[in-house]
Amino acid sequence: MNRKTAAVVLAGGRGRRIGGDTPKQYLEIGGHPLLYYSLKAFSDSLVDEIYLVCGEGDEEYCREKIVEKYGFYKVRGIVKGGSERYHSVHNGLEAIRSAHEADNSGPCDIVFIHDGARPFVSDDIIMRSYNAAIENRAAVVALPSSDTVKMSDEDDFATKTLRRDLVWLMQTPQTFDFNEIYEAYSRLVESEADLLDKGVLITDDAMVLELFSDRRVKLVMGDRRNIKVTVPEDLELAEFYLKLRKQD
């Protein structure tokens, strides 16, 4: 059975921690914008279509300078992001549903949600995520922690040491049965005010599914090169990884 797949690639952040006036996803490494590498990875993969979620006002820039310039024909929609990451994800999921309803192309089965600032997602990672999502309906790329992890109180005193062999560090893509993650995000948006009042911070897509369903999320082995570019030092590391990739 062929499964219809889509990817939501998030590129709406302003990248304040990296400094400068240019959003980090548009900074260049190896002669291309950072975002280019994420879009190329999904364009070259089994994914059927891509929905790029960008900052408000960046839609035409992304269309002309990235999507059209590099021939990313799988990009079916360029979507305005929201004030928080989870708003942007919700907008991307809504765009998928609306597009499929408009052309009667049938529902999307599997959706990948990926941070556009992770330029080194590989085809192996995408395939592992896909296979795990087919089997488990929810899968997240992650790395086992190589460091001891401690919990702290609000005054930064250590309160508990976690078992390192059970601690994983989340990456993306996070990959789901489309209907289940769409329903979870819809419920999140409806419950947003109440969650904020309770101090609940939404940090990734798996957390949304965990909050609003009983679905267990399978952890899939990631890659240390699958970094998220956040601070200036990450750009240097990205340049180094890009050189290694060219040598492989």
C-alpha positions in Angstrom: 0.0 0.0 0.0 1.4 3.4 -1.0 1.2 5.9 1.8 0.8 9.6 1.0 3.5 11.6 2.7 4.1 15.2 3.4 6.7 17.2 5.2 6.2 20.4 7.2 9.5 22.3 7.2 9.6 25.1 9.7 11.6 28.2 8.8 9.8 31.0 10.7 12.2 31.7 13.5 14.2 34.9 13.7 17.3 33.4 15.1 18.0 36.1 17.7 20.6 34.0 19.5 22.8 33.8 16.4 22.9 37.6 16.0 22.7 39.9 13.0 19.7 41.0 11.0 19.3 38.0 8.7 17.2 35.1 10.0 19.4 32.1 10.5 17.6 30.0 8.0 18.7 32.3 5.2 22.4 32.6 6.3 24.6 30.8 3.8 26.9 27.9 4.3 28.7 26.3 1.3 27.2 28.9 -1.0 23.6 28.1 -0.2 21.0 29.3 2.4 20.8 27.0 5.4 17.2 26.3 4.5 18.3 24.9 1.1 19.8 21.8 2.6 16.7 20.8 4.6 14.4 21.3 1.6 16.8 19.4 -0.7 16.9 16.5 1.7 13.1 16.1 1.6 12.9 16.9 -2.1 15.3 14.0 -2.8 13.4 11.6 -0.4 10.3 9.5 -0.6 8.2 12.5 0.6 5.5 13.4 -1.9 5.1 17.1 -1.0 6.5 19.8 1.2 4.9 22.7 3.0 7.3 25.4 3.9 6.3 27.5 6.9 8.2 30.8 7.0 8.0 34.1 8.9 5.2 36.5 8.0 6.3 38.7 5.1 9.0 36.2 3.9 6.6 34.3 1.6 7.7 35.8 -1.6 11.4 35.8 -0.7 11.2 32.0 0.0 9.2 31.4 -3.2 11.6 33.4 -5.5 15.0 33.0 -3.8 14.8 29.5 -2.6 11.9 27.4 -4.0 11.9 28.6 -7.6 15.6 29.3 -7.7 16.6 25.8 -6.8 13.7 24.0 -8.4 12.1 22.5 -5.3 9.0 21.4 -7.2 7.7 19.3 -4.3 7.0 22.4 -2.3 3.3 22.6 -2.7 2.6 25.4 -0.2 4.4 28.3 1.4 2.6 29.0 4.7 2.8 32.0 7.1 4.1 31.0 10.5 2.8 32.0 13.9 4.1 33.6 17.0 5.2 30.3 18.5 6.6 27.2 17.0 3.4 25.2 17.7 1.3 27.8 15.9 3.6 27.4 12.9 3.2 23.6 13.0 -0.6 23.9 13.2 -0.6 26.3 10.3 1.4 23.8 8.2 -0.9 20.9 9.1 -4.0 23.0 8.3 -2.4 23.8 4.9 -2.0 20.1 4.1 -5.6 19.3 5.0 -6.9 22.3 3.1 -4.9 21.4 0.0 -6.0 17.8 -0.1 -9.7 18.8 0.5 -9.5 21.4 -2.3 -8.3 18.9 -5.0 -9.9 15.8 -3.6 -6.5 14.0 -3.7 -7.3 12.0 -0.6 -5.9 12.3 2.9 -2.3 12.6 3.8 -1.1 9.4 5.7 2.2 10.3 7.2 3.6 13.7 8.0 7.2 14.7 8.8 7.7 17.8 10.9 11.2 19.2 10.6 13.2 22.2 11.8 14.5 24.0 8.7 17.6 25.0 10.8 18.7 21.3 10.8 20.5 21.2 7.5 22.0 17.7 7.7 18.9 15.5 7.9 19.8 12.5 5.8 17.9 10.1 3.7 18.7 7.4 6.1 17.1 9.4 9.0 14.0 10.1 6.8 13.6 6.4 6.0 14.1 5.3 9.6 11.5 7.8 10.7 9.1 6.7 8.0 9.4 3.1 8.7 9.0 3.6 12.5 5.9 5.9 11.9 4.3 3.2 9.7 4.8 0.6 12.4 4.1 2.8 15.5 2.1 5.8 14.1 4.5 8.2 15.9 8.3 8.4 15.8 10.9 10.9 16.8 14.5 11.1 15.8 16.7 11.4 18.9 20.1 10.6 20.4 20.9 8.7 23.6 22.5 11.1 26.0 26.3 10.7 26.4 26.3 13.0 29.5 24.9 12.6 32.9 21.7 14.6 33.2 20.5 16.2 36.4 17.2 17.8 37.4 17.4 21.1 39.3 15.2 23.3 41.4 14.3 26.9 40.5 17.5 28.1 42.3 19.7 25.8 40.2 20.5 23.3 42.9 20.6 19.7 41.7 17.7 17.7 42.9 17.9 14.4 41.0 20.2 12.4 38.7 18.4 10.8 35.8 19.4 7.4 34.5 21.6 8.3 31.5 20.7 5.1 29.7 17.0 6.2 29.6 17.6 9.8 28.5 17.4 10.8 24.9 18.0 14.2 23.2 15.3 15.1 20.7 15.9 16.0 17.1 13.7 16.3 14.1 12.0 15.1 11.9 9.2 14.0 14.2 7.0 11.8 12.1 3.3 10.9 12.7 0.1 9.5 11.4 -1.4 12.7 9.9 -4.8 12.5 11.4 -3.6 11.8 14.9 -1.1 14.7 15.0 -3.6 17.0 13.3 -6.2 16.2 16.0 -3.7 16.7 18.8 -2.7 20.1 17.4 -6.3 21.2 17.0 -6.9 20.3 20.6 -3.8 22.2 21.6 -4.9 25.4 19.9 -8.3 25.1 21.6 -6.7 24.6 25.0 -3.8 27.0 24.6 -5.0 29.6 27.1 -5.6 27.0 29.8 -2.2 25.4 29.2 -0.4 28.8 29.4 -2.2 29.5 32.7 -0.9 26.3 34.0 2.7 27.1 32.9 2.8 24.2 30.4 5.5 24.9 27.8 5.2 23.1 24.5 8.7 22.1 23.4 8.2 19.6 20.6 5.6 17.8 18.5 5.8 14.5 20.4 4.8 16.4 23.6 1.6 17.6 21.8 0.6 14.1 20.9 1.4 12.9 24.4 -0.7 15.6 26.0 -3.8 14.9 23.9 -3.7 11.2 23.1 -2.6 7.9 24.6 -0.3 7.2 21.6 3.2 6.1 22.6 6.0 7.7 20.6 8.8 5.6 19.3 12.4 6.9 19.6 14.5 6.5 16.4 18.2 6.7 16.3 19.4 10.1 15.0 22.8 11.4 14.0 25.2 13.7 15.7 25.5 15.7 12.5 21.8 16.4 12.6 22.4 19.6 14.5 20.1 22.6 14.9 21.9 25.8 14.1 21.1 28.1 17.0 24.3 30.0 18.0 27.2 31.4 15.9 29.4 28.4 16.8 26.9 26.1 15.2 27.5 27.8 11.8 31.2 26.9 12.1 30.3 23.4 12.9 27.8 23.3 10.0 30.5 24.4 7.6 32.8 21.6 9.0 30.1 19.0 8.5 29.4 20.2 5.0 33.0 19.7 4.1 32.9 16.2 5.6 29.8 15.4 3.5 31.6 16.5 0.3 34.4 14.1 1.2 32.1 11.1 1.9 
